[in-house]
Each structure stands twice: as structure tokens, then as C-alpha cells.
Amino acid sequence: MASASSVNEKKHPREPNQSSQQLMKTVLRGELVSRGRSVTRKLR
């Protein structure tokens, strides 16, 4: 898999940027989940 990923990076230089965007999305999702939990706690 590592070799395939390196080949993909050579073919598509935008791949690493896409992965970083995915990471940001996951982080944002985590923040939203934490906020939702805090809101539910306040409501309860």
C-alpha cells in the first residue's frame, strides 16, 4: 500500500492537500460533537 500511495502522490500532487482537508473535517466534526454534548448537558 505504501508504494501505491507514493505513486499516487507522484501522479496527483494535490493528494496530500486533500488528506489535510479530510483531517480538518474530522477535527471540525469532533468539535461539533463536543459542542453538541455540552449543549445536551445544559438542556438536561
N, C-alpha and C positions, 0 to 999 in steps of 0.2 A: 504493500500500500504506500509506503514511504516513497519508493521510486516513482510510482504513478503520480503521487501528489507533486513531486518535483517536476515531472514532465508537464503537468497541468500548469504549474506556476510559469514555466518557460513559455508555454503556448498562450496563457492568459495572465498578463501581469496585473490585471485588476482583481484576480482571485483573492490575494491577501487582504485587499481593501474590503472585499465582500465579507470575509471572515470577521474582520474587525467590526463591521456593521452588525453582523449577527451577534457578536459579543455584546455590543452596546444594547441591542434589542433585548437580550436576555437580562442584562443588568436593569434596564428600564422595567421589564416585567417583574423582576424581583422587588424593585422599589414600589411598584403599583400594588403588588401582593401585600407587602408590609404595610402600606398605607391603608389598604382595604381592611386588614386585620385590626389596625389601630382604630379605624372608624367603627368597625363592628363592636369593638370593646367599649368605645364611648357610648354607642347606642344601647348596648346591653347594660 
